[in-house]
Amino acid sequence: MPRPIKWRRVEYIPENKYFAPCPKGKCGCLEGVEDVQLKVEELEAMRLKDIEELSQEECAARMQISRQTFQNIIDEARKKVARALIENRAITIGGGHYTKNVCNLRCTSCGNVINATYEEHGRACPHCGSQRVECDKNQCLTQCDK
């Protein structure tokens, strides 16, 4: 039995999730254009490595995965983008196994729920000042746009 897939931390989710080739003078005609599905974590890997120019180790740390897993993800992402460009395919972004870097935090003292980033875990509750703030793991790890 294979090991369960670890959630990949993603900081950026694009507003536009569909990109298609536009032959000269024929924009808007997408009949017969095949899609390539790019997962959200694959786009994040390319963003971190190619846009932010981080090292593989830094990228893996930001996504909270191993360096080997990061390398596998970015290799697959680049392969898909190259295939789309060379074979005139559209790119659809969505799906994958990722978490968005935001959790529902619950204060165990007053019950207040806070929507916060990972970095804010463990801080005081803004409602009562208690340090007893916990992450609701079920809300934290969500698979989106499946």
Secondary structure, DSSP 8 states (H G I E B T S, - for coil): -------EE-S---S--EE----TT-TT--TT--EEEE-HHHHHHHIIIIIS---HHHHHHHHTS-HHHHHHHHHHHHHHHHHHHHTT-EEEE--SSEE-SEEEEEETTT--EEEEEGGGTT---TTT--S-EEE-HHHHS-----
